[in-house]
Amino acid sequence: MQMNVQGSSSAVEFADGVFGVDFNETLVHQVVVSYMAAARAGTKAQKTRSQVSGGGAKPFRQKGTGRARAGTIRSPLWKGGGVTFAATPRDHSKKVNRKMYRAALRSIWSELARQDRLVVVESFATGSPKTKEAIVKLAALGLDKGIVVASEVDENTFLATRNIPNVFVMDVASVDPASLVGADKVVVTVDALRKVEEALQ
């Protein structure tokens, strides 16, 4: 598959097996949901009646008071008592094997190329850590909301782009399916695209 390089008259050839596959919506959805679920902290916790301190003694005798019987002041029915169905820390992650994950990424990259949401450039780097310089470069590429993928992100480029809203600059290892799917446009360098190709073949 050939892709035109922005700002150049040349085109670069890439493997059809990575950038020319059919879009598998079901698989992509499963992988994106799995990725987002794995990012959840799952640390919510509440105390049951057995975990709340106190309440060891029976608050009043069983009979003769006219009140409903009670065995502890830490019952969920009482103020200061435990929670009936208390939340406990849990793992929200969903298993997706490596073959499925790689197939989903191939599907996403291919769909980005088909929809002209993939912009290939020779390089993306700023000479200084100036946000203004990065904004000019992004405007030239028509990127308002999306991600820039480079083989390596130098410190100047990171500093110049970190305050720009809705634009994220990352290296190939940091690319995730949720970011790719949610991006209006993905700017990627030729070197980075070669690494993606090598990783997904």
C-alpha positions as CSV (number, residue, x, y, z in Angstrom):
1,M,0.0,0.0,0.0
2,Q,1.3,3.4,-1.0
3,M,1.0,6.5,1.2
4,N,1.9,10.0,0.2
5,V,4.3,11.9,2.4
6,Q,3.0,15.4,3.4
7,G,5.2,18.2,2.0
8,S,6.9,15.8,-0.4
9,S,6.2,14.5,-3.9
10,S,7.3,11.0,-3.0
11,A,5.1,8.1,-1.8
12,V,6.2,5.4,0.6
13,E,5.2,1.7,0.3
14,F,3.8,-0.1,3.3
15,A,2.6,-3.6,3.9
16,D,-1.1,-4.3,2.9
17,G,-1.3,-6.8,5.7
18,V,-1.0,-4.0,8.2
19,F,-2.5,-1.0,6.5
20,G,-4.9,-2.6,4.0
21,V,-7.0,-4.9,6.1
22,D,-10.8,-4.8,6.5
23,F,-12.3,-3.0,9.5
24,N,-13.5,-5.4,12.2
25,E,-15.8,-3.2,14.3
26,T,-16.6,-5.9,16.8
27,L,-13.0,-6.7,17.5
28,V,-12.0,-3.0,17.7
29,H,-14.8,-2.3,20.2
30,Q,-13.8,-5.3,22.4
31,V,-10.1,-4.2,22.5
32,V,-11.0,-0.5,23.2
33,V,-13.4,-1.5,26.0
34,S,-10.7,-3.8,27.4
35,Y,-8.1,-1.0,27.3
36,M,-10.3,1.5,29.0
37,A,-11.4,-1.0,31.6
38,A,-7.8,-1.8,32.5
39,A,-7.2,1.9,33.2
40,R,-9.9,1.9,35.9
41,A,-8.5,2.1,39.4
42,G,-11.1,-0.2,41.0
43,T,-10.2,1.0,44.5
44,K,-13.7,2.0,45.7
45,A,-14.3,0.4,49.2
46,Q,-16.9,0.6,51.9
47,K,-17.2,-1.2,55.3
48,T,-19.6,-4.0,56.0
49,R,-21.2,-4.4,59.5
50,S,-18.3,-6.7,60.5
51,Q,-15.6,-4.2,59.5
52,V,-17.1,-1.2,61.3
53,S,-15.4,-0.8,64.7
54,G,-17.5,-1.2,67.9
55,G,-20.9,-2.8,68.3
56,G,-19.6,-5.9,70.2
57,A,-22.2,-5.7,72.9
58,K,-25.9,-6.2,72.5
59,P,-27.3,-2.6,72.8
60,F,-30.3,-3.6,75.0
61,R,-32.0,-6.8,76.2
62,Q,-33.9,-9.0,73.8
63,K,-37.4,-8.7,75.3
64,G,-39.5,-6.4,77.3
65,T,-38.4,-3.0,75.8
66,G,-41.1,-2.7,73.1
67,R,-38.4,-2.1,70.5
68,A,-37.3,-4.4,67.7
69,R,-34.6,-6.8,68.8
70,A,-31.1,-5.7,68.0
71,G,-27.8,-7.5,68.4
72,T,-25.3,-4.7,67.4
73,I,-25.3,-1.0,66.9
74,R,-23.2,-1.5,63.7
75,S,-26.2,-3.0,61.8
76,P,-26.8,-1.3,58.4
77,L,-30.2,-0.2,59.8
78,W,-28.5,2.0,62.4
79,K,-26.8,5.3,62.0
80,G,-23.0,4.7,62.0
81,G,-23.5,1.1,61.0
82,G,-22.0,-0.8,58.0
83,V,-23.2,-0.8,54.4
84,T,-25.5,-3.5,53.3
85,F,-23.9,-4.4,50.0
86,A,-20.5,-2.8,50.5
87,A,-18.3,-2.0,47.6
88,T,-15.0,-3.8,47.6
89,P,-11.8,-3.2,45.6
90,R,-12.0,-5.1,42.3
91,D,-10.1,-5.6,39.0
92,H,-12.1,-4.3,36.1
93,S,-9.7,-5.6,33.4
94,K,-11.0,-7.8,30.6
95,K,-8.7,-10.3,29.0
96,V,-7.7,-9.8,25.4
97,N,-5.0,-12.0,24.0
98,R,-2.1,-10.6,22.0
99,K,-3.3,-11.9,18.6
100,M,-6.6,-10.1,19.0
101,Y,-4.9,-6.9,20.2
102,R,-2.6,-6.8,17.2
103,A,-5.4,-7.6,14.8
104,A,-7.4,-4.7,16.2
105,L,-4.5,-2.3,15.8
106,R,-4.1,-3.4,12.2
107,S,-7.8,-2.8,11.6
108,I,-7.6,0.7,13.2
109,W,-4.5,1.8,11.2
110,S,-6.1,0.5,8.0
111,E,-9.3,2.4,8.6
112,L,-7.4,5.6,9.4
113,A,-5.7,5.3,6.1
114,R,-8.9,4.6,4.2
115,Q,-10.7,7.6,5.8
116,D,-7.8,10.0,5.0
117,R,-7.3,10.6,8.8
118,L,-3.7,9.4,8.5
119,V,-1.1,12.1,7.6
120,V,2.4,10.8,6.9
121,V,5.3,13.2,7.4
122,E,9.1,12.8,7.2
123,S,9.6,14.1,10.7
124,F,7.9,16.1,13.4
125,A,10.2,18.1,15.7
126,T,10.4,21.6,17.0
127,G,13.8,23.4,17.2
128,S,12.9,25.0,20.5
129,P,10.4,24.4,23.4
130,K,8.1,27.1,22.1
131,T,4.4,26.3,22.0
132,K,3.9,28.9,19.2
133,E,6.3,27.0,17.0
134,A,4.4,23.8,17.5
135,I,1.0,25.4,16.8
136,V,2.3,26.7,13.5
137,K,3.5,23.2,12.5
138,L,0.2,21.6,13.6
139,A,-1.8,24.2,11.7
140,A,0.2,23.5,8.5
141,L,-0.7,19.8,8.9
142,G,-4.4,20.6,9.6
143,L,-4.4,19.0,13.0
144,D,-6.8,20.5,15.6
145,K,-7.6,17.4,17.5
146,G,-5.6,14.2,17.4
147,I,-2.3,12.7,18.0
148,V,1.2,12.9,16.6
149,V,3.2,9.7,16.6
150,A,7.0,9.8,16.2
151,S,9.7,7.2,16.6
152,E,11.2,9.3,19.4
153,V,9.9,12.4,21.1
154,D,12.7,14.8,22.0
155,E,12.4,17.2,25.0
156,N,11.8,20.3,22.9
157,T,8.9,18.8,21.1
158,F,7.4,17.5,24.3
159,L,7.7,20.9,26.0
160,A,6.3,22.7,23.0
161,T,3.2,20.5,22.6
162,R,2.2,19.6,26.2
163,N,0.0,22.7,26.7
164,I,-1.8,22.4,23.4
165,P,-5.4,21.2,24.1
166,N,-6.7,18.1,22.3
167,V,-3.3,17.3,20.8
168,F,-1.0,14.6,22.1
169,V,2.5,13.7,21.0
170,M,3.7,10.2,21.7
171,D,6.2,7.6,20.6
172,V,5.2,4.3,19.0
173,A,5.3,2.3,22.3
174,S,2.8,4.7,23.8
175,V,0.2,4.4,21.1
176,D,-3.0,2.8,22.3
177,P,-6.3,1.8,20.5
178,A,-8.5,4.2,22.4
179,S,-6.3,7.2,21.4
180,L,-6.2,6.1,17.7
181,V,-10.0,5.6,17.5
182,G,-10.8,8.9,19.2
183,A,-8.4,11.0,17.1
184,D,-9.8,13.2,14.3
185,K,-6.5,12.9,12.6
186,V,-3.2,11.0,13.3
187,V,0.1,12.6,12.1
188,V,2.8,9.9,12.0
189,T,6.4,10.1,10.8
190,V,7.7,7.6,8.3
191,D,10.1,6.1,10.8
192,A,7.3,5.6,13.3
193,L,5.1,4.0,10.7
194,R,7.9,1.6,9.8
195,K,8.1,0.6,13.5
196,V,4.3,0.1,13.6
197,E,4.6,-2.1,10.5
198,E,7.3,-4.2,12.0
199,A,5.5,-4.7,15.2
200,L,2.2,-5.7,13.6
201,Q,3.3,-7.9,10.8
